[in-house]
C-alpha cells in the first residue's frame, strides 16, 4: 500500500496502554539505528518512567495510530533541567520501521509544534543523532528548523564515531517577547 493510499493516521496523547508499542518502536531504533545514541534498548518500565516524567511537566507525548495500532510516537521534553531552559524543548520522533516514509513523522512533528506552542514553549531544538540521518534532517527543515551546527564525532555506536546535528525553530512569538508562564 502506498503512503497516499494508507488510511489517515489518528494522532492522540500517549497513555500507559501504548507503552508496549512505544517500547518496541524505540528498541528497534536503538538496536538498528543511529538516531538514538543509547546502545541498549530500555525496558518498558524505563519507558514508562520517561512518559510519566514528560507528562508530569505538562509537555506533550503523542502517538500516531494506523489500523488501530501505534505506528509512531513523538514527544517534547525540556532541553535542559535548569529553570531558565523550560521554554526550550527538544523533540523526539520515532516511527515503526514498517511505517517509515508514510508521513507519520511529519504529522507528529506538526502537532508537537502546535502542542508545544499551546503550553508556552518558545523554541524547539532538534538534536539529531548522526549527520547521515538525512530523513530526520529533511523532516525538520520541512517544518522550518534552521541548522545550528554539527557536533562532530561526539558519540560512539556500531564501532564508529557519530556526529550530532543541531537544528532550531522558534515557536509562537519566539524571543520577540518574554514568556508568559
Buried (B, 14 or more C-beta within 10 A) or exposed (E): EEEEEBEEBBBEEBEEEBBEBBBBBBBBBBEEBBBBBEEEBBEBEEBBEBBEBBBEBEBBBBBBBBEEEBBBBBBBBBBEEEEEBBBBBBBBBBBBEEBBEBBBBBBBBBBBBEBBBEBBBBBBBBBBBBBEBEBBBEBBBEBEBEEEEEBEEEBEBEEEEBBBBBBBBBBBEEEEEEEEE
